[in-house]
Amino acid sequence: MTTTASDNHADELSRLEVTVRGSVQGVGFRYFVSDTARKLGLTGWVRNLFDDSVQVVAEGPREKVEQLLQELYHGPRAGRVDQVHPNWQGFRGEFDRFEVRF
C-alpha cells in the first residue's frame, strides 16, 4: 500500500477560514454548516456577513476540515453557492464546540 502526502497529514490539526458567496443567506446555510461541522467533530463558528456572504471558521483534523470544505461548495438544497474562498491557517485551538454566531 502506498502512502500519499494527504495521508501523512490526515490527523494534522488545521484551521480554515472560508467566505462563501451566492444565495447563502435565508436558506439555512448556517445550520447546514453547523450540522456538518458537528458531525465531523470540528470546532469553530459560522455567521452571516453584511455583504450577503457567509463566513466559516473551522478547526480540527485536516482530513475532516477538508471534508467540510467540500460540503461548502454544495451547501443546502435551498441555497446556491457561487464562490468559495478558503484560507488555510495554523491551528489555534481556541474553540470547544461549533456554533452559529449572529
C-alpha positions, -999 to +999 in steps of 0.1 A: +000+000+000+014+034-009+010+064+013+002+098-002+011+132+012-025+138+023-024+105+042+006+118+062-013+149+072-048+134+078-045+138+116-027+171+114-047+198+132-057+227+109-077+259+108-097+270+078-114+304+074-138+305+044-161+331+028-189+316+008-208+337-017-240+331-036-276+326-024-264+316+011-284+337+035-320+329+044-317+294+031-305+275+062-268+277+051-255+284+086-274+255+101-262+232+073-226+242+080-231+238+118-247+204+115-220+192+090-191+205+112-206+189+143-210+156+126-173+158+116-162+167+151-150+201+142-149+233+164-154+269+153-183+290+141-204+302+111-221+336+107-237+358+080-218+389+069-233+422+059-224+417+022-248+387+020-219+362+022-213+336+049-181+333+069-169+300+084-140+293+108-134+256+114-107+237+133-099+201+137-081+172+119-071+184+084-089+155+067-122+164+085-118+201+077-112+192+041-145+173+041-163+203+055-147+225+027-161+201+001-196+204+016-194+242+014-191+240-024-226+224-024-245+239+005-281+231+014-306+224-014-324+257-009-291+277-015-268+283-044-230+286-039-212+307-065-178+312-049-159+296-020-127+314-008-107+292+015-078+305+036-058+277+054-042+288+087-023+273+116-044+255+143-051+277+173-073+255+195-094+284+207-129+267+204-146+240+224-175+235+200-190+246+167-216+273+169-238+296+148-230+332+155-253+362+150 
